[in-house]
Amino acid sequence: MFKVVTNLDDLIKVFAIRGIVFVEEQKVPYKIERDEYDFTATHILGEDNREPFASGRIRTQGEYAKLERVAIRKSYRGKKLGHKLTEFMISVAKKQGFKKFKVHAQVCLVDFYRKHGFEVVGDVFREANIDHYLMIRDDSDK
């Protein structure tokens, strides 16, 4: 269902999902949805019967693995797939050696990320014209 992207075909699917969810639905400008980090991040793809439905990327920020661009196509929402994608991304980052994780969570998703052990740090901020919180999860003592 979820896998680390290792080829161009799967990367194109990731970008298609992000275009649908972020650019079309959330009105994030294309010029900021794609960035220079796409070349160095670990990309994740979710497929169901070869139909791409989810994407995310993991980016190194010092001792943190930052979960970014987490997206589920609308017709696949409400099926706990976002939770499965988040846990998969955390497991991939742990295999890369990370014990600390961060995410810029849209305000409406704070409770979602709390279920995965993340806590809000600091005040709300605007990113891509959407209110976000920095959320951190630290598994260093586990």
JORA-V793686 format. One record per pair of residues at least 24 apart in sequence whose ideal C-beta (glycine too) atoms are under 8 Angstrom apart, sorted by the first residue. I is the first residue (numbers start at 1). J is the second residue. If there is no record, write none. Layout:
I J
I J
//
This chain:
1 46
1 47
1 48
1 84
2 44
2 45
2 46
2 54
2 84
2 85
2 88
3 44
3 45
3 47
4 42
4 43
4 44
4 92
5 42
5 43
5 44
5 45
10 43
10 45
11 43
13 45
13 47
13 52
13 55
14 43
14 44
14 45
14 52
14 55
14 57
16 52
17 45
17 52
17 53
17 54
17 55
17 71
17 73
18 55
18 69
18 71
20 71
20 73
21 71
21 72
21 73
21 74
22 69
22 71
22 128
25 74
26 128
26 130
27 129
28 128
28 129
28 130
29 128
32 128
33 69
33 128
37 68
41 68
42 92
42 96
44 85
44 88
44 89
44 92
46 72
46 81
46 85
48 76
53 81
54 81
54 82
54 85
56 85
56 86
56 89
58 89
58 92
58 93
58 96
61 102
63 98
63 99
63 100
64 98
64 100
64 101
64 102
64 136
65 90
65 93
65 96
65 98
65 100
65 101
65 102
66 101
66 102
66 103
66 104
67 93
67 101
67 102
67 103
68 103
68 104
70 103
82 112
83 112
83 115
83 116
86 112
86 113
86 116
87 116
90 116
90 137
94 139
99 138
99 139
99 140
99 142
100 136
100 137
100 138
100 139
100 140
101 136
101 137
101 138
101 139
102 134
102 135
102 136
102 137
103 134
103 135
104 132
104 133
104 134
104 135
105 132
105 133
105 134
105 135
106 130
106 131
106 132
107 131
107 132
107 133
110 135
//
